[in-house]
Amino acid sequence: MAKVVECIPNFSEGCNQEIINALGETAKSVPGVTLLDLSSDTSHNRTVLTMVGSPEGVAEAAFRLCKLASEKIDMTKHKGEHPRMGATDVVPFVPIQGVSVEECVEISKSVAKRIWEELKIPVFLYEYSASHPDRQNLAAIRKGEFEGMPDKMLKDEWAPDFGERKIHPTAGATVVGSRPPLVAFNVNLGTSDLGIANKIAKTIRGSSGGYKYCKAIGVMLEDRNIAQVSINMVNLEGTPLYRVYEAIRFEAERWGVPIVGSEIVGLVPAKALVDTAEYYLKIENFDYGKQVLENHLL
């Protein structure tokens, strides 16, 4: 069985098409790596790549992408709705086939070490790779963002795992680690009131007492003048998409606000969408393995 690792690096650039194209071409240029998806958002000012391949190929592609980002993205000029702390903001490695979590942790550490040694960008490890339980949560590491990181890194508890206690002057700092699969799911509200999106996000996210496997923030889509609840679903078996969507709809009604649309950033497991269809269509005794046509064609 071939070893397959997924890597989903996030970059702080969603507007400059030349840089976005260069990121995609860099990923595709590495032997043993397949670029599955490239998604950009101008309001978030962020680009997310999804690639799969051999452990060695994915590790090499992740480093080359980080190098390119450090050369092309200047964080001192970056503005966007999504929290960020570096040109390459986060680099997660996900075990897909024939690879253990422990192997992905080692891949993340080797890439993190190389990012510091060759690019002089300090790196924090997170999720399964975290050096301390307080660093498992990406939001905790990124709190303060690029502008606040210089002071934050001087605190005893926030020394980077690789590198000195100072950010790269233009590329900031980067977070690297191994994590389980997640789905980036955004729900757009029919209001320009960011406060409502923030209230809903606080209600549904696990850290505030909401759904255990849900991370959420409110953001403003300036180009559409609407507020958005931006969500990361980190365990779709524990908390399915439809449950969070219904909770948002319920809370939005409280404020007299409709949902005008939703979106999935990057890739999503087919079962997550089938589970959602099963819920809304009230399908009984549905067998995902036997009744989905595509499962018989693979």
Secondary structure, 3 states (H helix, E strand, C coil): CCCEEEECCEECCCCCHHHHHHHHHHHHCCCCEEEEEEEEECCCCEEEEEEEECHHHHHHHHHHHHHHHHHHCCHHHCCCCCCCCECEEEEEEEEEECCCHHHHHHHHHHHHHHHHHHHCCCEEEEECCCCCHHHCCHHHHHCCHHHHHHHHCCCHHHCCCECCCCCECCCECEEEEECCCCEEEEEEECCCCHHHHHHHHHHHEHHHCCECCEEEEEEEECCCCEEEEEEEECCCCCCCHHHHHHHHHHHHHHCCCCEEEEEEECCCCHHHHHHHHHHHHCCCCCCHHHHCHHHHCC
